[in-house]
Amino acid sequence: MRISVKKQTDYPWILRPFFWNQKRKYGEVLQPGLLWARVPKLFAAVAALYGVLDRKSSPLSPVLRSLVTVRVSQINWCQFCVDINSATLAKRSGSMDKVEQLAQWKESELFSEMEKAVLEYTEAVTYSDRQVTDQMIERLKAFFDEDAIVELTGLIAFQNMSSKFNSALDVPSQGFCQLPNQPGGKHHGQ
């Protein structure tokens, strides 16, 4: 990584419950958390926003949220994000099928029309050479109300921020998911 992480005991005590929870959930503390935590107020803000976007009462299903986060991570070349978000998608969808087909979603029959509308929108928001169109929003409105579209846009923007942060600082994969053409992995959700 381009920036070092501190020893966990060197972080403010107020952040230790977050680290404990990550270790309980993932088996280890996540490297991006240790980087964000170098600026505790920034860490708290990012953690709070993530909590809102990944809450159980979200109008976006867990599988759909994971599809978005993996696709944005792929586009932004974030090794860590592809790893952890693919593991989460595999767990939420019950297989690796969508993970393995996501980069070619347009040609795949695994994705519903709603998922394809969301992925088209996700790519338009994420790629700098593409534009969101009125037609894309109309396709989304066939499946979501305006509040859900705002939340979807927030999720895409958040994942762009997160994956660009991790990519810029060269945060490596932590081995949560064995991906095609990647050795090893912890096989979460398989």
N, C-alpha and C positions, 0 to 999 in steps of 0.2 A: 504494500500500500504506500501511497505517496505521503501520507501523514501518519504518524505513529499513534497508537492508542496508549493510554496510561494504564498502569496497574489498576485493577478495579478498586482497590482500597484508597487510591488517590482521587477518586471522584467523590463529590459531596454525598453525604450519607442519605440525603433525600432521594437520590437516584438508585440506591441499592435495591429497593423493592422492584423497580422496573427490571433491573438485571436479574434478580432472583426469578421473576416471572418468566423472562425469556429463557433462562436456564431450565426452568420447569417445563415450559412449553416445547422448546426446541432441543434441549439437551446441552445447550451452550449459550453463552451470551453472544448476541449478533454483533459482528464487527461494525456495521453502520451505526448501531446504537452507541457504541463506545466512541465513535467519531463525533456524532451529533452531541454527545454528552460532554465533550470538551467545552461546549458553551451551554451550560445547563438550562438557561431560559429558552434557547433555541430548541434543545431536546424536548423540553416540556411542550412547547408549541407544536412541534412536529408530531409528538406522541398523541396529543389531544386531537389534532386534525385527523390522524390515522384512525383513532378510536371512533370518531364520528362517521367516517367513511366506511368503516368495516363493522358497523353495529348490526345486531340481529334484526332490528326493525327497519333496515334500509329497504327502499322500494326496489333495489337492484338485488337479484338473487346472489347468493355466495358464488355460484359457478360463474355467473356473468361478471361479477367483480374480478374474479380470478382470471377470466379470459382477457379482460382489459389490462390487468396489471402485467400478465405475461407478455401480451403483444407489445405494449409500450416498452417493456424491458428488452425485448428482442430488438426493436427498432433502435433503441438507444445503446445497444451493446453493453448492457450491465450484466456482468457474469453473476454477481451475487443475486440480483433481482430475478433473473431468469431461473436460477437455481431454487431459491426459496418460494417464489411465486408458482413455479411449475409443480413443486411438491404440494403446495396448497391446492392448486387446480386438480391435480391427480387425486388428492384426498377428497375434495369436494365433489368431483364428478364420478369417482369410483373407478377410474382407470387412467391409463396414460394416453389413451386414444386422442383426445382433444389436444393434449400437450404436443404430441408428435405431429399432428396435422395443422397446428395453429398458423405456422408461417405460410401455409398454402390454403388458408381458409376459403378463399374464393372458389377453388376447384373442389373442395371437399363436400361430401354429402353429410358429414357429421354435424354440421352447424345449421341451426334453425334460421328462418328468415329474420327473426328478431336478433339473434346473435350476429348474423351477417350485417344487419343495419348498424348495430353497435360497433362492430369491428371496422366497418367502413368509416364511421364517424371518428373512431379512435385514431385511425391512421391519418385522417384529414387534420385532426387537431395536432397530432404528433409530428408528422413530416412537415418541415418548413417550406417545402415546395408545393404543398397542396393547400386547398382552401375548403372550408366548410361551406356547403351550399344550402339554399333554402330547401331543395329537394331532399337532402339528407335529414334535415330537421323534420320535414313532413313524414319521411319514412319512420323516424323515431317516434313521432306522435301517434303512429298507428299502434304502438306498443306501450308508450309511457305518457304520463301527464307532464306538464311543464316543470313541476317541482322535481320529478325524477330525472328529467333531462338536465336540469341544473346540477343535480347530484352526480349524474354520470359525467358531466363536464368537469366538475370538481375532482372526481376520482381520476380522470385522465390527466388533469393538470397536476394533481398531487403525485401520481406515479411518474410523470415526466420529471418533476422536481427531484424525487427520490432517486430515480434511476440515473439522472444526469449527475447528481451529487456523487453517487457511488461510482459511476463510470469515471468521472473526473479524478476522483481520489484513488482509482484502481483497486476498489474493494473486490477481493476474489470470491469465488464460489466457496461456500462452506460445506459442500457435499451433501445437501439435503435431498437431491433428486438426481437419479441417473438419467441423463438426457441422451438422445441419439448422438453418436460420435463422441461421447464423453465416458471415460472409464470411471468405475467406482460409483459413489453415491450411496445414500442411506436408504433408498427405496421407500421413502415416506409415501403412504397412500397407495402402494401397489399391492 
